[in-house]
Amino acid sequence: MTMTFEETLKRIVERGSGNTVQDWIGEIEQEYGRVPLIFRRMSERPEVLISHLLYRGAVTESGTLDPKTVELISLAVGAALKCPNCLEYHVHTAMRKGATREEILEAILIAGLLANAAILANAYRIVDREMERCAPCDINGIHPKQQGT
């Protein structure tokens, strides 16, 4: 049974931050088979891990997307950000949540498509802006710095 936000806060206060972190690390390991490095490091400062996991829960558990879709989106973002640890973790978690190989590969293809489009759009905008900025300076396609005299 999932606790409400208020019940979760009450549990944190009752158990204390150190015990809460130990409980949550154990739950993460049990559910996902391992504890990601970022969670292990954050657990060294309980307030950081607790606030991160509260935020994560508020985003992923209060929305309308099912857990498998959340993991497919997460792995796509990990792929687009070129984060091998994120991608590995979320591929594994997506499979545990019922994602098929085809769904995972499709999510990665979509991530690649959007990442490629973002790279091209950004580069083309910069090139267009710089070409416009320098256009009045160009004489016969030669930039003033290349004219020599």
N, CA, C and O atoms as a GROMACS GRO file, in nm:
protein
  596
    1MET      N    1   0.084  -0.118   0.000
    1MET     CA    2   0.000   0.000   0.000
    1MET      C    3   0.088   0.125   0.000
    1MET      O    4   0.182   0.135   0.079
    2THR      N    5   0.058   0.219  -0.089
    2THR     CA    6   0.134   0.342  -0.100
    2THR      C    7   0.085   0.442   0.003
    2THR      O    8  -0.034   0.460   0.025
    3MET      N    9   0.182   0.506   0.067
    3MET     CA   10   0.148   0.607   0.168
    3MET      C   11   0.124   0.741   0.100
    3MET      O   12   0.178   0.769  -0.007
    4THR      N   13   0.041   0.823   0.163
    4THR     CA   14   0.022   0.960   0.116
    4THR      C   15   0.148   1.039   0.148
    4THR      O   16   0.233   0.995   0.225
    5PHE      N   17   0.158   1.155   0.088
    5PHE     CA   18   0.272   1.243   0.113
    5PHE      C   19   0.282   1.277   0.261
    5PHE      O   20   0.391   1.274   0.319
    6GLU      N   21   0.170   1.309   0.321
    6GLU     CA   22   0.167   1.345   0.463
    6GLU      C   23   0.210   1.227   0.550
    6GLU      O   24   0.284   1.244   0.647
    7GLU      N   25   0.164   1.106   0.515
    7GLU     CA   26   0.205   0.986   0.590
    7GLU      C   27   0.355   0.961   0.576
    7GLU      O   28   0.421   0.920   0.671
    8THR      N   29   0.407   0.987   0.457
    8THR     CA   30   0.551   0.971   0.435
    8THR      C   31   0.629   1.069   0.521
    8THR      O   32   0.728   1.032   0.584
    9LEU      N   33   0.585   1.195   0.524
    9LEU     CA   34   0.653   1.295   0.608
    9LEU      C   35   0.647   1.257   0.755
    9LEU      O   36   0.745   1.271   0.827
   10LYS      N   37   0.532   1.209   0.798
   10LYS     CA   38   0.517   1.167   0.938
   10LYS      C   39   0.613   1.052   0.969
   10LYS      O   40   0.674   1.049   1.076
   11ARG      N   41   0.627   0.959   0.875
   11ARG     CA   42   0.718   0.846   0.894
   11ARG      C   43   0.862   0.895   0.906
   11ARG      O   44   0.939   0.844   0.989
   12ILE      N   45   0.899   0.992   0.826
   12ILE     CA   46   1.036   1.047   0.831
   12ILE      C   47   1.062   1.108   0.968
   12ILE      O   48   1.166   1.082   1.029
   13VAL      N   49   0.969   1.187   1.017
   13VAL     CA   50   0.984   1.252   1.147
   13VAL      C   51   0.993   1.147   1.258
   13VAL      O   52   1.077   1.157   1.347
   14GLU      N   53   0.906   1.046   1.252
   14GLU     CA   54   0.904   0.942   1.356
   14GLU      C   55   1.032   0.857   1.353
   14GLU      O   56   1.088   0.827   1.458
   15ARG      N   57   1.077   0.819   1.235
   15ARG     CA   58   1.193   0.729   1.224
   15ARG      C   59   1.325   0.804   1.231
   15ARG      O   60   1.427   0.746   1.267
   16GLY      N   61   1.324   0.933   1.197
   16GLY     CA   62   1.448   1.010   1.191
   16GLY      C   63   1.510   0.994   1.053
   16GLY      O   64   1.482   0.897   0.982
   17SER      N   65   1.592   1.090   1.014
   17SER     CA   66   1.647   1.089   0.879
   17SER      C   67   1.741   0.970   0.855
   17SER      O   68   1.737   0.910   0.748
   18GLY      N   69   1.825   0.937   0.952
   18GLY     CA   70   1.919   0.826   0.934
   18GLY      C   71   1.849   0.692   0.915
   18GLY      O   72   1.884   0.616   0.825
   19ASN      N   73   1.750   0.665   1.000
   19ASN     CA   74   1.674   0.540   0.987
   19ASN      C   75   1.590   0.537   0.860
   19ASN      O   76   1.576   0.433   0.796
   20THR      N   77   1.535   0.653   0.822
   20THR     CA   78   1.456   0.660   0.700
   20THR      C   79   1.542   0.627   0.579
   20THR      O   80   1.501   0.552   0.491
   21VAL      N   81   1.662   0.683   0.576
   21VAL     CA   82   1.753   0.656   0.465
   21VAL      C   83   1.788   0.507   0.459
   21VAL      O   84   1.786   0.447   0.352
   22GLN      N   85   1.819   0.448   0.573
   22GLN     CA   86   1.849   0.303   0.575
   22GLN      C   87   1.730   0.223   0.523
   22GLN      O   88   1.748   0.129   0.445
   23ASP      N   89   1.609   0.259   0.567
   23ASP     CA   90   1.488   0.190   0.520
   23ASP      C   91   1.473   0.202   0.370
   23ASP      O   92   1.449   0.103   0.301
   24TRP      N   93   1.488   0.324   0.318
   24TRP     CA   94   1.467   0.348   0.176
   24TRP      C   95   1.574   0.283   0.090
   24TRP      O   96   1.545   0.229  -0.017
   25ILE      N   97   1.699   0.286   0.137
   25ILE     CA   98   1.806   0.218   0.063
   25ILE      C   99   1.775   0.068   0.054
   25ILE      O  100   1.793   0.007  -0.051
   26GLY      N  101   1.729   0.010   0.163
   26GLY     CA  102   1.690  -0.132   0.163
   26GLY      C  103   1.575  -0.159   0.067
   26GLY      O  104   1.577  -0.260  -0.004
   27GLU      N  105   1.476  -0.070   0.065
   27GLU     CA  106   1.362  -0.086  -0.027
   27GLU      C  107   1.406  -0.075  -0.172
   27GLU      O  108   1.359  -0.150  -0.258
   28ILE      N  109   1.496   0.019  -0.201
   28ILE     CA  110   1.547   0.035  -0.337
   28ILE      C  111   1.622  -0.090  -0.380
   28ILE      O  112   1.602  -0.140  -0.491
   29GLU      N  113   1.707  -0.141  -0.294
   29GLU     CA  114   1.783  -0.262  -0.326
   29GLU      C  115   1.691  -0.381  -0.348
   29GLU      O  116   1.712  -0.461  -0.439
   30GLN      N  117   1.590  -0.392  -0.265
   30GLN     CA  118   1.495  -0.504  -0.278
   30GLN      C  119   1.416  -0.493  -0.408
   30GLN      O  120   1.397  -0.593  -0.478
   31GLU      N  121   1.370  -0.373  -0.441
   31GLU     CA  122   1.287  -0.356  -0.561
   31GLU      C  123   1.367  -0.364  -0.690
   31GLU      O  124   1.321  -0.424  -0.787
   32TYR      N  125   1.486  -0.304  -0.692
   32TYR     CA  126   1.561  -0.292  -0.817
   32TYR      C  127   1.682  -0.385  -0.825
   32TYR      O  128   1.747  -0.393  -0.930
   33GLY      N  129   1.712  -0.456  -0.717
   33GLY     CA  130   1.824  -0.549  -0.719
   33GLY      C  131   1.958  -0.488  -0.684
   33GLY      O  132   2.055  -0.560  -0.662
   34ARG      N  133   1.964  -0.356  -0.678
   34ARG     CA  134   2.088  -0.287  -0.641
   34ARG      C  135   2.057  -0.142  -0.608
   34ARG      O  136   1.947  -0.093  -0.635
   35VAL      N  137   2.153  -0.076  -0.551
   35VAL     CA  138   2.137   0.065  -0.516
   35VAL      C  139   2.230   0.146  -0.605
   35VAL      O  140   2.352   0.128  -0.600
   36PRO      N  141   2.177   0.236  -0.687
   36PRO     CA  142   2.262   0.318  -0.773
   36PRO      C  143   2.362   0.400  -0.692
   36PRO      O  144   2.335   0.439  -0.578
   37LEU      N  145   2.476   0.424  -0.751
   37LEU     CA  146   2.584   0.499  -0.686
   37LEU      C  147   2.535   0.635  -0.636
   37LEU      O  148   2.570   0.676  -0.525
   38ILE      N  149   2.455   0.705  -0.715
   38ILE     CA  150   2.412   0.838  -0.670
   38ILE      C  151   2.331   0.830  -0.541
   38ILE      O  152   2.341   0.918  -0.456
   39PHE      N  153   2.252   0.725  -0.526
   39PHE     CA  154   2.175   0.709  -0.403
   39PHE      C  155   2.268   0.675  -0.287
   39PHE      O  156   2.248   0.724  -0.175
   40ARG      N  157   2.368   0.592  -0.312
   40ARG     CA  158   2.462   0.559  -0.205
   40ARG      C  159   2.536   0.684  -0.157
   40ARG      O  160   2.554   0.704  -0.037
   41ARG      N  161   2.579   0.767  -0.252
   41ARG     CA  162   2.651   0.888  -0.214
   41ARG      C  163   2.557   0.988  -0.144
   41ARG      O  164   2.594   1.049  -0.044
   42MET      N  165   2.437   1.003  -0.198
   42MET     CA  166   2.340   1.094  -0.135
   42MET      C  167   2.306   1.048   0.007
   42MET      O  168   2.278   1.131   0.093
   43SER      N  169   2.308   0.919   0.031
   43SER     CA  170   2.272   0.868   0.164
   43SER      C  171   2.372   0.911   0.271
   43SER      O  172   2.341   0.904   0.390
   44GLU      N  173   2.490   0.955   0.230
   44GLU     CA  174   2.588   1.006   0.325
   44GLU      C  175   2.541   1.138   0.385
   44GLU      O  176   2.587   1.179   0.492
   45ARG      N  177   2.448   1.203   0.317
   45ARG     CA  178   2.382   1.324   0.368
   45ARG      C  179   2.233   1.298   0.359
   45ARG      O  180   2.170   1.331   0.259
   46PRO      N  181   2.176   1.239   0.464
   46PRO     CA  182   2.036   1.195   0.460
   46PRO      C  183   1.937   1.298   0.407
   46PRO      O  184   1.844   1.262   0.335
   47GLU      N  185   1.956   1.424   0.442
   47GLU     CA  186   1.861   1.527   0.396
   47GLU      C  187   1.862   1.539   0.244
   47GLU      O  188   1.759   1.572   0.183
   48VAL      N  189   1.978   1.512   0.181
   48VAL     CA  190   1.988   1.520   0.035
   48VAL      C  191   1.912   1.403  -0.029
   48VAL      O  192   1.833   1.423  -0.121
   49LEU      N  193   1.937   1.282   0.020
   49LEU     CA  194   1.868   1.165  -0.037
   49LEU      C  195   1.718   1.173  -0.012
   49LEU      O  196   1.638   1.145  -0.101
   50ILE      N  197   1.679   1.211   0.108
   50ILE     CA  198   1.536   1.218   0.140
   50ILE      C  199   1.466   1.320   0.050
   50ILE      O  200   1.361   1.290  -0.005
   51SER      N  201   1.524   1.438   0.035
   51SER     CA  202   1.459   1.539  -0.049
   51SER      C  203   1.456   1.494  -0.195
   51SER      O  204   1.358   1.519  -0.265
   52HIS      N  205   1.562   1.429  -0.241
   52HIS     CA  206   1.564   1.378  -0.379
   52HIS      C  207   1.456   1.273  -0.401
   52HIS      O  208   1.382   1.280  -0.500
   53LEU      N  209   1.445   1.178  -0.310
   53LEU     CA  210   1.347   1.071  -0.325
   53LEU      C  211   1.204   1.121  -0.307
   53LEU      O  212   1.112   1.070  -0.370
   54LEU      N  213   1.184   1.221  -0.222
   54LEU     CA  214   1.052   1.281  -0.210
   54LEU      C  215   1.013   1.349  -0.342
   54LEU      O  216   0.900   1.335  -0.388
   55TYR      N  217   1.106   1.421  -0.401
   55TYR     CA  218   1.081   1.487  -0.529
   55TYR      C  219   1.054   1.384  -0.638
   55TYR      O  220   0.958   1.396  -0.714
   56ARG      N  221   1.138   1.282  -0.645
   56ARG     CA  222   1.120   1.175  -0.743
   56ARG      C  223   0.983   1.110  -0.728
   56ARG      O  224   0.912   1.088  -0.826
   57GLY      N  225   0.946   1.080  -0.606
   57GLY     CA  226   0.816   1.019  -0.581
   57GLY      C  227   0.701   1.110  -0.620
   57GLY      O  228   0.601   1.064  -0.676
   58ALA      N  229   0.715   1.239  -0.589
   58ALA     CA  230   0.608   1.334  -0.624
   58ALA      C  231   0.590   1.341  -0.775
   58ALA      O  232   0.478   1.355  -0.824
   59VAL      N  233   0.699   1.333  -0.849
   59VAL     CA  234   0.691   1.340  -0.995
   59VAL      C  235   0.639   1.209  -1.055
   59VAL      O  236   0.548   1.210  -1.138
   60THR      N  237   0.695   1.097  -1.011
   60THR     CA  238   0.664   0.970  -1.078
   60THR      C  239   0.541   0.899  -1.023
   60THR      O  240   0.477   0.823  -1.096
   61GLU      N  241   0.508   0.922  -0.898
   61GLU     CA  242   0.398   0.846  -0.839
   61GLU      C  243   0.266   0.922  -0.837
   61GLU      O  244   0.161   0.861  -0.816
   62SER      N  245   0.269   1.052  -0.858
   62SER     CA  246   0.145   1.127  -0.853
   62SER      C  247   0.089   1.157  -0.992
   62SER      O  248  -0.017   1.217  -1.006
   63GLY      N  249   0.162   1.115  -1.094
   63GLY     CA  250   0.118   1.142  -1.230
   63GLY      C  251   0.028   1.032  -1.285
   63GLY      O  252  -0.011   0.940  -1.213
   64THR      N  253  -0.003   1.044  -1.412
   64THR     CA  254  -0.094   0.950  -1.476
   64THR      C  255  -0.022   0.842  -1.556
   64THR      O  256  -0.085   0.746  -1.602
   65LEU      N  257   0.110   0.856  -1.574
   65LEU     CA  258   0.185   0.756  -1.651
   65LEU      C  259   0.208   0.631  -1.568
   65LEU      O  260   0.235   0.639  -1.448
   66ASP      N  261   0.197   0.517  -1.632
   66ASP     CA  262   0.222   0.391  -1.561
   66ASP      C  263   0.373   0.375  -1.540
   66ASP      O  264   0.452   0.436  -1.611
   67PRO      N  265   0.414   0.293  -1.442
   67PRO     CA  266   0.556   0.278  -1.409
   67PRO      C  267   0.644   0.235  -1.526
   67PRO      O  268   0.758   0.280  -1.537
   68LYS      N  269   0.594   0.149  -1.613
   68LYS     CA  270   0.674   0.105  -1.729
   68LYS      C  271   0.703   0.223  -1.821
   68LYS      O  272   0.816   0.238  -1.869
   69THR      N  273   0.602   0.305  -1.846
   69THR     CA  274   0.622   0.422  -1.934
   69THR      C  275   0.719   0.520  -1.871
   69THR      O  276   0.803   0.578  -1.941
   70VAL      N  277   0.710   0.540  -1.740
   70VAL     CA  278   0.804   0.628  -1.671
   70VAL      C  279   0.946   0.577  -1.692
   70VAL      O  280   1.037   0.657  -1.717
   71GLU      N  281   0.966   0.447  -1.682
   71GLU     CA  282   1.100   0.391  -1.700
   71GLU      C  283   1.147   0.401  -1.846
   71GLU      O  284   1.265   0.424  -1.870
   72LEU      N  285   1.056   0.385  -1.941
   72LEU     CA  286   1.094   0.401  -2.082
   72LEU      C  287   1.136   0.545  -2.110
   72LEU      O  288   1.233   0.568  -2.182
   73ILE      N  289   1.065   0.640  -2.054
   73ILE     CA  290   1.104   0.781  -2.068
   73ILE      C  291   1.239   0.805  -2.000
   73ILE      O  292   1.326   0.873  -2.055
   74SER      N  293   1.255   0.749  -1.882
   74SER     CA  294   1.381   0.767  -1.808
   74SER      C  295   1.499   0.709  -1.883
   74SER      O  296   1.606   0.772  -1.888
   75LEU      N  297   1.484   0.592  -1.943
   75LEU     CA  298   1.597   0.534  -2.016
   75LEU      C  299   1.624   0.614  -2.143
   75LEU      O  300   1.740   0.626  -2.184
   76ALA      N  301   1.519   0.667  -2.205
   76ALA     CA  302   1.540   0.750  -2.324
   76ALA      C  303   1.618   0.877  -2.289
   76ALA      O  304   1.708   0.918  -2.363
   77VAL      N  305   1.584   0.938  -2.177
   77VAL     CA  306   1.657   1.058  -2.134
   77VAL      C  307   1.801   1.022  -2.099
   77VAL      O  308   1.893   1.095  -2.135
   78GLY      N  309   1.821   0.910  -2.030
   78GLY     CA  310   1.957   0.865  -2.000
   78GLY      C  311   2.039   0.844  -2.126
   78GLY      O  312   2.157   0.878  -2.131
   79ALA      N  313   1.975   0.786  -2.228
   79ALA     CA  314   2.045   0.765  -2.356
   79ALA      C  315   2.079   0.899  -2.421
   79ALA      O  316   2.191   0.919  -2.468
   80ALA      N  317   1.981   0.991  -2.424
   80ALA     CA  318   2.003   1.121  -2.487
   80ALA      C  319   2.111   1.202  -2.415
   80ALA      O  320   2.186   1.277  -2.478
   81LEU      N  321   2.118   1.185  -2.282
   81LEU     CA  322   2.220   1.256  -2.205
   81LEU      C  323   2.355   1.186  -2.206
   81LEU      O  324   2.452   1.234  -2.148
   82LYS      N  325   2.360   1.072  -2.272
   82LYS     CA  326   2.482   0.991  -2.282
   82LYS      C  327   2.533   0.949  -2.145
   82LYS      O  328   2.653   0.954  -2.118
   83CYS      N  329   2.440   0.909  -2.058
   83CYS     CA  330   2.475   0.865  -1.924
   83CYS      C  331   2.465   0.712  -1.918
   83CYS      O  332   2.355   0.659  -1.903
   84PRO      N  333   2.577   0.642  -1.931
   84PRO     CA  334   2.570   0.496  -1.934
   84PRO      C  335   2.513   0.435  -1.806
   84PRO      O  336   2.442   0.335  -1.812
   85ASN      N  337   2.543   0.494  -1.691
   85ASN     CA  338   2.490   0.440  -1.566
   85ASN      C  339   2.339   0.457  -1.558
   85ASN      O  340   2.268   0.366  -1.516
   86CYS      N  341   2.289   0.574  -1.598
   86CYS     CA  342   2.144   0.598  -1.599
   86CYS      C  343   2.077   0.502  -1.695
   86CYS      O  344   1.974   0.442  -1.663
   87LEU      N  345   2.134   0.488  -1.813
   87LEU     CA  346   2.075   0.402  -1.914
   87LEU      C  347   2.071   0.257  -1.867
   87LEU      O  348   1.968   0.190  -1.880
   88GLU      N  349   2.180   0.209  -1.812
   88GLU     CA  350   2.186   0.072  -1.762
   88GLU      C  351   2.081   0.049  -1.653
   88GLU      O  352   2.008  -0.050  -1.656
   89TYR      N  353   2.076   0.139  -1.560
   89TYR     CA  354   1.981   0.127  -1.448
   89TYR      C  355   1.836   0.126  -1.499
   89TYR      O  356   1.756   0.041  -1.458
   90HIS      N  357   1.803   0.221  -1.587
   90HIS     CA  358   1.665   0.233  -1.632
   90HIS      C  359   1.626   0.125  -1.732
   90HIS      O  360   1.508   0.089  -1.739
   91VAL      N  361   1.719   0.073  -1.809
   91VAL     CA  362   1.688  -0.042  -1.895
   91VAL      C  363   1.651  -0.161  -1.807
   91VAL      O  364   1.550  -0.228  -1.828
   92HIS      N  365   1.734  -0.185  -1.707
   92HIS     CA  366   1.708  -0.296  -1.614
   92HIS      C  367   1.573  -0.278  -1.545
   92HIS      O  368   1.494  -0.372  -1.535
   93THR      N  369   1.547  -0.156  -1.497
   93THR     CA  370   1.423  -0.129  -1.426
   93THR      C  371   1.302  -0.138  -1.520
   93THR      O  372   1.198  -0.189  -1.480
   94ALA      N  373   1.316  -0.089  -1.642
   94ALA     CA  374   1.207  -0.099  -1.740
   94ALA      C  375   1.172  -0.244  -1.766
   94ALA      O  376   1.054  -0.279  -1.776
   95MET      N  377   1.273  -0.329  -1.779
   95MET     CA  378   1.247  -0.472  -1.800
   95MET      C  379   1.173  -0.531  -1.681
   95MET      O  380   1.081  -0.610  -1.698
   96ARG      N  381   1.214  -0.492  -1.561
   96ARG     CA  382   1.146  -0.542  -1.440
   96ARG      C  383   1.001  -0.492  -1.432
   96ARG      O  384   0.916  -0.554  -1.369
   97LYS      N  385   0.975  -0.379  -1.498
   97LYS     CA  386   0.839  -0.324  -1.499
   97LYS      C  387   0.759  -0.374  -1.619
   97LYS      O  388   0.646  -0.329  -1.641
   98GLY      N  389   0.816  -0.466  -1.698
   98GLY     CA  390   0.742  -0.528  -1.808
   98GLY      C  391   0.772  -0.478  -1.948
   98GLY      O  392   0.706  -0.520  -2.042
   99ALA      N  393   0.869  -0.391  -1.964
   99ALA     CA  394   0.902  -0.341  -2.098
   99ALA      C  395   0.967  -0.451  -2.181
   99ALA      O  396   1.047  -0.530  -2.130
  100THR      N  397   0.932  -0.456  -2.307
  100THR     CA  398   0.989  -0.554  -2.399
  100THR      C  399   1.117  -0.497  -2.461
  100THR      O  400   1.143  -0.377  -2.453
  101ARG      N  401   1.194  -0.583  -2.522
  101ARG     CA  402   1.315  -0.541  -2.593
  101ARG      C  403   1.278  -0.439  -2.701
  101ARG      O  404   1.347  -0.338  -2.718
  102GLU      N  405   1.170  -0.466  -2.774
  102GLU     CA  406   1.127  -0.376  -2.881
  102GLU      C  407   1.090  -0.238  -2.827
  102GLU      O  408   1.124  -0.137  -2.888
  103GLU      N  409   1.022  -0.233  -2.714
  103GLU     CA  410   0.985  -0.104  -2.654
  103GLU      C  411   1.109  -0.028  -2.610
  103GLU      O  412   1.117   0.094  -2.628
  104ILE      N  413   1.204  -0.098  -2.552
  104ILE     CA  414   1.328  -0.034  -2.507
  104ILE      C  415   1.406   0.022  -2.626
  104ILE      O  416   1.453   0.135  -2.622
  105LEU      N  417   1.419  -0.058  -2.732
  105LEU     CA  418   1.491  -0.011  -2.851
  105LEU      C  419   1.420   0.105  -2.918
  105LEU      O  420   1.485   0.197  -2.968
  106GLU      N  421   1.288   0.104  -2.919
  106GLU     CA  422   1.212   0.215  -2.976
  106GLU      C  423   1.234   0.343  -2.895
  106GLU      O  424   1.251   0.450  -2.952
  107ALA      N  425   1.233   0.332  -2.763
  107ALA     CA  426   1.258   0.449  -2.678
  107ALA      C  427   1.397   0.506  -2.706
  107ALA      O  428   1.414   0.628  -2.710
  108ILE      N  429   1.495   0.419  -2.724
  108ILE     CA  430   1.631   0.465  -2.754
  108ILE      C  431   1.638   0.531  -2.891
  108ILE      O  432   1.706   0.633  -2.908
  109LEU      N  433   1.568   0.476  -2.989
  109LEU     CA  434   1.565   0.538  -3.122
  109LEU      C  435   1.502   0.677  -3.117
  109LEU      O  436   1.551   0.770  -3.180
  110ILE      N  437   1.394   0.690  -3.042
  110ILE     CA  438   1.329   0.821  -3.028
  110ILE      C  439   1.424   0.919  -2.959
  110ILE      O  440   1.432   1.036  -2.998
  111ALA      N  441   1.494   0.872  -2.856
  111ALA     CA  442   1.591   0.958  -2.786
  111ALA      C  443   1.699   1.005  -2.882
  111ALA      O  444   1.736   1.123  -2.884
  112GLY      N  445   1.749   0.913  -2.963
  112GLY     CA  446   1.852   0.948  -3.062
  112GLY      C  447   1.801   1.047  -3.164
  112GLY      O  448   1.871   1.141  -3.202
  113LEU      N  449   1.679   1.026  -3.210
  113LEU     CA  450   1.618   1.117  -3.307
  113LEU      C  451   1.609   1.258  -3.251
  113LEU      O  452   1.647   1.355  -3.318
  114LEU      N  453   1.560   1.270  -3.128
  114LEU     CA  454   1.544   1.402  -3.067
  114LEU      C  455   1.679   1.465  -3.032
  114LEU      O  456   1.697   1.585  -3.048
  115ALA      N  457   1.773   1.383  -2.985
  115ALA     CA  458   1.906   1.437  -2.953
  115ALA      C  459   1.972   1.490  -3.080
  115ALA      O  460   2.033   1.596  -3.078
  116ASN      N  461   1.960   1.415  -3.189
  116ASN     CA  462   2.017   1.458  -3.316
  116ASN      C  463   1.950   1.588  -3.363
  116ASN      O  464   2.019   1.680  -3.408
  117ALA      N  465   1.819   1.594  -3.355
  117ALA     CA  466   1.747   1.715  -3.396
  117ALA      C  467   1.789   1.835  -3.312
  117ALA      O  468   1.803   1.945  -3.364
  118ALA      N  469   1.809   1.814  -3.182
  118ALA     CA  470   1.851   1.924  -3.094
  118ALA      C  471   1.990   1.974  -3.133
  118ALA      O  472   2.014   2.095  -3.135
  119ILE      N  473   2.080   1.882  -3.164
  119ILE     CA  474   2.215   1.921  -3.205
  119ILE      C  475   2.209   2.003  -3.334
  119ILE      O  476   2.271   2.109  -3.343
  120LEU      N  477   2.135   1.953  -3.432
  120LEU     CA  478   2.125   2.023  -3.560
  120LEU      C  479   2.058   2.159  -3.545
  120LEU      O  480   2.107   2.258  -3.599
  121ALA      N  481   1.946   2.164  -3.474
  121ALA     CA  482   1.874   2.291  -3.458
  121ALA      C  483   1.962   2.396  -3.389
  121ALA      O  484   1.966   2.511  -3.432
  122ASN      N  485   2.031   2.355  -3.285
  122ASN     CA  486   2.119   2.448  -3.214
  122ASN      C  487   2.231   2.497  -3.304
  122ASN      O  488   2.257   2.617  -3.312
  123ALA      N  489   2.298   2.406  -3.372
  123ALA     CA  490   2.409   2.444  -3.459
  123ALA      C  491   2.363   2.532  -3.574
  123ALA      O  492   2.428   2.632  -3.604
  124TYR      N  493   2.252   2.497  -3.638
  124TYR     CA  494   2.203   2.577  -3.750
  124TYR      C  495   2.164   2.718  -3.705
  124TYR      O  496   2.188   2.814  -3.777
  125ARG      N  497   2.103   2.731  -3.587
  125ARG     CA  498   2.068   2.864  -3.536
  125ARG      C  499   2.192   2.949  -3.514
  125ARG      O  500   2.194   3.068  -3.548
  126ILE      N  501   2.296   2.889  -3.456
  126ILE     CA  502   2.419   2.964  -3.432
  126ILE      C  503   2.485   3.004  -3.563
  126ILE      O  504   2.529   3.118  -3.578
  127VAL      N  505   2.491   2.911  -3.658
  127VAL     CA  506   2.550   2.942  -3.789
  127VAL      C  507   2.471   3.054  -3.857
  127VAL      O  508   2.530   3.150  -3.906
  128ASP      N  509   2.338   3.043  -3.860
  128ASP     CA  510   2.256   3.147  -3.923
  128ASP      C  511   2.278   3.282  -3.855
  128ASP      O  512   2.292   3.384  -3.923
  129ARG      N  513   2.281   3.285  -3.722
  129ARG     CA  514   2.300   3.410  -3.649
  129ARG      C  515   2.436   3.471  -3.682
  129ARG      O  516   2.446   3.591  -3.705
  130GLU      N  517   2.539   3.389  -3.683
  130GLU     CA  518   2.674   3.440  -3.710
  130GLU      C  519   2.688   3.485  -3.855
  130GLU      O  520   2.756   3.583  -3.884
  131MET      N  521   2.624   3.413  -3.945
  131MET     CA  522   2.631   3.452  -4.087
  131MET      C  523   2.560   3.587  -4.108
  131MET      O  524   2.608   3.672  -4.183
  132GLU      N  525   2.447   3.606  -4.041
  132GLU     CA  526   2.376   3.734  -4.049
  132GLU      C  527   2.461   3.846  -3.991
  132GLU      O  528   2.469   3.955  -4.049
  133ARG      N  529   2.523   3.820  -3.879
  133ARG     CA  530   2.604   3.920  -3.811
  133ARG      C  531   2.722   3.963  -3.898
  133ARG      O  532   2.760   4.080  -3.898
  134CYS      N  533   2.779   3.869  -3.972
  134CYS     CA  534   2.898   3.898  -4.053
  134CYS      C  535   2.865   3.935  -4.196
  134CYS      O  536   2.953   3.981  -4.269
  135ALA      N  537   2.741   3.916  -4.239
  135ALA     CA  538   2.704   3.942  -4.378
  135ALA      C  539   2.741   4.082  -4.426
  135ALA      O  540   2.796   4.096  -4.535
  136PRO      N  541   2.714   4.189  -4.346
  136PRO     CA  542   2.750   4.322  -4.394
  136PRO      C  543   2.901   4.341  -4.409
  136PRO      O  544   2.945   4.428  -4.484
  137CYS      N  545   2.980   4.262  -4.340
  137CYS     CA  546   3.126   4.274  -4.344
  137CYS      C  547   3.184   4.206  -4.467
  137CYS      O  548   3.292   4.243  -4.514
  138ASP      N  549   3.115   4.107  -4.518
  138ASP     CA  550   3.167   4.027  -4.628
  138ASP      C  551   3.164   4.104  -4.760
  138ASP      O  552   3.062   4.162  -4.796
  139ILE      N  553   3.275   4.102  -4.828
  139ILE     CA  554   3.283   4.161  -4.962
  139ILE      C  555   3.328   4.049  -5.054
  139ILE      O  556   3.439   3.996  -5.039
  140ASN      N  557   3.244   4.014  -5.147
  140ASN     CA  558   3.273   3.905  -5.240
  140ASN      C  559   3.308   3.776  -5.167
  140ASN      O  560   3.394   3.700  -5.212
  141GLY      N  561   3.242   3.752  -5.055
  141GLY     CA  562   3.262   3.626  -4.983
  141GLY      C  563   3.391   3.624  -4.902
  141GLY      O  564   3.425   3.520  -4.845
  142ILE      N  565   3.462   3.735  -4.894
  142ILE     CA  566   3.587   3.739  -4.817
  142ILE      C  567   3.563   3.821  -4.691
  142ILE      O  568   3.520   3.936  -4.698
  143HIS      N  569   3.590   3.761  -4.579
  143HIS     CA  570   3.574   3.831  -4.452
  143HIS      C  571   3.682   3.935  -4.438
  143HIS      O  572   3.795   3.912  -4.482
  144PRO      N  573   3.652   4.053  -4.376
  144PRO     CA  574   3.752   4.160  -4.362
  144PRO      C  575   3.886   4.114  -4.304
  144PRO      O  576   3.990   4.166  -4.343
  145LYS      N  577   3.885   4.018  -4.212
  145LYS     CA  578   4.012   3.971  -4.154
  145LYS      C  579   4.096   3.898  -4.256
  145LYS      O  580   4.218   3.888  -4.239
  146GLN      N  581   4.034   3.847  -4.363
  146GLN     CA  582   4.107   3.773  -4.466
  146GLN      C  583   4.159   3.866  -4.576
  146GLN      O  584   4.243   3.824  -4.656
  147GLN      N  585   4.112   3.994  -4.582
  147GLN     CA  586   4.147   4.084  -4.688
  147GLN      C  587   4.291   4.133  -4.678
  147GLN      O  588   4.352   4.169  -4.779
  148GLY      N  589   4.345   4.135  -4.560
  148GLY     CA  590   4.485   4.174  -4.543
  148GLY      C  591   4.504   4.324  -4.535
  148GLY      O  592   4.560   4.371  -4.436
  149THR      N  593   4.462   4.400  -4.633
  149THR     CA  594   4.482   4.546  -4.629
  149THR      C  595   4.355   4.620  -4.652
  149THR      O  596   4.354   4.743  -4.652
   0.00000   0.00000   0.00000
